[in-house]
Amino acid sequence: MIGSAPGVAECCAIGVPSPLGEEDVKVVVVAAAGATVDPEELWQWCKGRMAAFMVPRYIEVAAALPRADTGKVMKEELRTLEHEAWDSETQERR
């Protein structure tokens, strides 16, 4: 669904450790050519279209998604790499 948001070329959702226990949702998005993605605007877009448990806590804008030789997105690499992501709870980048 997030892949259909304005300005988003592709995206990948992953679970990341939560300070409260289980996992929080993090979405890594790649902007469409000539577009920019504002994480807060994307979060608002998601809130209006998705169930609350699906709305990502973290949104990261990346130049590209890491892919294996087969073309599959390497989700584990997205979980382990420390990138700056926007946090919807603090409304800041962390």
N, C-alpha and C positions, 0 to 999 in steps of 0.2 A: 504494500500500500504506500509506503513512504517513497518508493521509486516513482510514483505518479505525482509527487509534490512538485510544485513549480521550481524550476532550476536544478532539479536533481537528475543526474544522468544514470547513476546506479548507487546501490546501497547494500549494506550487510548489517544484520542485527546479530548481536552476540550477548551472552550473559557474562557479567563481570562480578567479582566478589562484592558483597554488600557488607557494610559495617554491622548490620543487624542480623546477619546470618546468611540466608540463601543467596540469591543473585539479583542484581539490578540489570535492566536492559540498557545496552549501549548500542547506538547506531553510528556506523561510519558511512558517510555520504561523499560522493564525488559529484562536484558541480558540473552541469552541462556546459558545453563550450560557450564562452561568452557570458555565462551567468555566475552569480555569486550566491552562496547559501548563507543566510543568517541563522545560526542555531536557535536563537530564541523564537524567530518567526516560524521556523520549521516545527518547533515544539508546540507552538500555538496551533499550527495547522493540524498536527497530530491529535492534540487534545480535542479538537472539534470533530474528528472523524474516527477515532479509535476508542476501544474500551480502555479504562484507566490502567489496567494491568499491562497493556500493550504499549502505552506511551513511554518512550525512552527517557530514562533519567539523564543519561549522558549522550551528547551528540558531538561527534568529531567530524570535521571536514578535512578530507584528505585529497591529495592530488590523484591518487590511484589506489585501487585495492590490490593487496599482494595476491598473486596467483601462482599456482603450481604449473608445471609444464602442460598439464591436461586442461588448463584454463579454469580450474576450480579455485574459488576463493580460499585462501589459507586462513581460516578463522582463528586457529590457535596462535598464529603470529599476531593477529590483531589483539588477542587477549594478553599476550606477554609483552608487547612493545609498549613503552610508556609514552603516550602521546598526550598533547594538551587537548582536553575535551571540555565542552560547556556542560555545566552541572545545573539541571533544572531546579534542584532544591536550594542552591545558594545563588543561582542566577549569575554565576561567574565561571570563568575558565579555571580549570585545575590541572 
